[in-house]
Amino acid sequence: MKKIDNPDTELLTHIRSLLILDLVKKGIKQSQIASALDMDGGTVSRMFSKGLLKDVSKGN
């Protein structure tokens, strides 16, 4: 993730990340999340470590 200078923007980025993780945990598909947040699916994927979203979706 690139460096963010504004504390408010940084907070919103963290909130968005938590929202994505929660939705993945609830079984919502990554493509649906990306569409709802007006983001590219690849951007959503790159926000997290490799395999993290898959682990979260499986309940690990």
C-alpha positions as CSV (number, residue, x, y, z in Angstrom):
1,M,0.0,0.0,0.0
2,K,1.4,3.4,-0.8
3,K,2.2,6.0,1.9
4,I,-0.7,8.2,2.9
5,D,0.1,11.6,4.4
6,N,-3.4,12.7,5.6
7,P,-4.4,11.0,8.9
8,D,-8.1,11.1,7.9
9,T,-7.4,9.4,4.6
10,E,-5.3,6.8,6.4
11,L,-8.1,6.1,8.8
12,L,-10.6,5.7,6.0
13,T,-8.3,3.3,4.2
14,H,-8.0,1.1,7.3
15,I,-11.8,1.2,7.7
16,R,-12.3,0.1,4.1
17,S,-9.9,-2.7,4.6
18,L,-11.8,-3.9,7.7
19,L,-15.1,-3.7,5.8
20,I,-13.6,-5.8,3.0
21,L,-12.4,-8.4,5.4
22,D,-15.7,-8.6,7.1
23,L,-17.6,-8.9,3.8
24,V,-15.3,-11.7,2.6
25,K,-15.8,-13.5,6.0
26,K,-19.5,-13.3,5.4
27,G,-19.1,-15.0,2.0
28,I,-19.4,-12.1,-0.3
29,K,-17.4,-12.6,-3.5
30,Q,-14.4,-10.4,-4.0
31,S,-15.7,-9.2,-7.4
32,Q,-19.0,-8.1,-5.8
33,I,-17.1,-6.2,-3.1
34,A,-14.9,-4.5,-5.6
35,S,-18.0,-3.5,-7.7
36,A,-19.9,-2.2,-4.7
37,L,-16.8,-0.1,-3.6
38,D,-16.2,1.1,-7.2
39,M,-12.8,-0.6,-7.2
40,D,-11.0,-3.0,-9.5
41,G,-10.9,-6.6,-8.3
42,G,-7.1,-6.6,-8.6
43,T,-6.9,-3.5,-6.3
44,V,-8.9,-5.3,-3.7
45,S,-6.6,-8.3,-3.9
46,R,-3.4,-6.2,-3.7
47,M,-4.6,-4.6,-0.5
48,F,-3.9,-7.8,1.4
49,S,-1.1,-10.3,1.8
50,K,-1.2,-13.2,-0.7
51,G,-3.8,-15.8,0.4
52,L,-5.3,-13.7,3.3
53,L,-8.6,-13.2,1.6
54,K,-8.9,-16.9,0.8
55,D,-8.0,-17.8,4.4
56,V,-10.6,-15.4,5.7
57,S,-13.3,-16.7,3.4
58,K,-12.6,-20.2,4.7
59,G,-12.8,-19.1,8.3
60,N,-9.1,-19.6,9.1
